[in-house]
Amino acid sequence: MVYLQANIHRGEKNIIDLYIILLRYSSLVTETIPSHRDYQALHPKERALSKTHLLAVLDELEGLKPEFQRQFQGIGEVQVTAQHYQLNNKENHRYRPVGNSPSTSNKASSDYDN
């Protein structure tokens, strides 16, 4: 299943999702599965095959890391820029009086006086 998803991300050149799924796979194989109570019952051939796959995944992760970091950094910069724009946009509109133009307030006060 992981290989299928990884192949989809490779085909789409989706480096960020590919990196994340491979990282999750490596965590599963190195941390979660070995702590399972039935892990020692696995045949040595299955464990060796799993280790071989893990080494290939780790090699791919190392190759993807610079591009992943570059793209991830770019996403962070876009989000910060968008948040800055939203914050500035809110501040620009926060203190603008609505309906208090000089002609409106003069008309209102002249109507009140009459």
N, C-alpha and C positions, 0 to 999 in steps of 0.2 A: 504494500500500500504506500509506504513512504517513497519507494523508488518510483512509483507511478506519479505521485505528486511532484517529486523532484524533477522527473522528466518533463512534466507539464511546465514547471517554472523555468527549466532550462530552455525549452522550446520558445517560451514567451520572452526569454531574456530578462526575467524578473529576478534580478540578483538578490534583492532584499528578502523576498519570500523564500527563495531557494536557500539562502544562507540560514535563515531562521529554522526551516524544516530540517536541514542537515544538522544544525546545532542541537535541536531537540532530539533527533535520532541518536546523536552521539551521547547525549546526556542519558537517554533511556538505556543504551547499551552499556555504558560505563558505570552508571550510578544506580539505576532503578532495578534492572534485571538481575545483576549479581547479588543483590540483597534479597531476592525472592527465595523462599524456602526450597523450591524445587530446582533451583539453578544447578546445584551440584549433581542432580540426577541426569542432566543433559549428557548426551554422548560427547566425548572429546572432539569428534569430527564436527559436530554442530557448533561447539564453542570456538573451534579453530576457524570455521567458516564465518562466524559472527565477527571474530577478531579481524579477519581479512577484509570484510566489508567495512568495518569500523576504520581501519587504516586508510582505505580508499576514500572514505568520507572525510577523514581528518585532513588528508592531502588536498581534497577539493576545497574544504573550508579555508585552509591556508592560502590557496590560490585566489579564492573569492574575497578574502578579508579586505584587501586594499580598496577594491571597487565597492564593496558593501559599505565600508566606512565613508567613502567619498559620497555615495548616493544618500546614505543615512544623514550625513552632515548637511547635505543639500536640502533634505526634507526638513530638518530642524531649522535651517535658516529661513525657509519659506514659511513655516509655521510662526516663527518669531516675527517675521515681517508682516504677516497677516494679522497677528495679534496686535502688533504696534499700530497698524492701520486702523483696526477696529477701535482700539483705545483712543487714538487721536480723533477718530470720527465721532465717538461718543462725547469726548471733551468739547469738540467744536459745537455740538448741538445742545449740550447740557445747559449752557448759560445764555443761549440765544432767546430773547423774549419772543413769545409767540403772540401775535395780535396786539403788540404794544408799540406799533409804529406811531410816530408823532401825529399823523392824521387821525388814527383811531382813538388815541387817548384824548386829543383835543375835542373830537366830536363827542366822545362819551362825557367829558366834563362839561361841555357846552349844553348837552341835553339835560344833564343833571341840574345845571344852574337854572334852566327854564322851568 
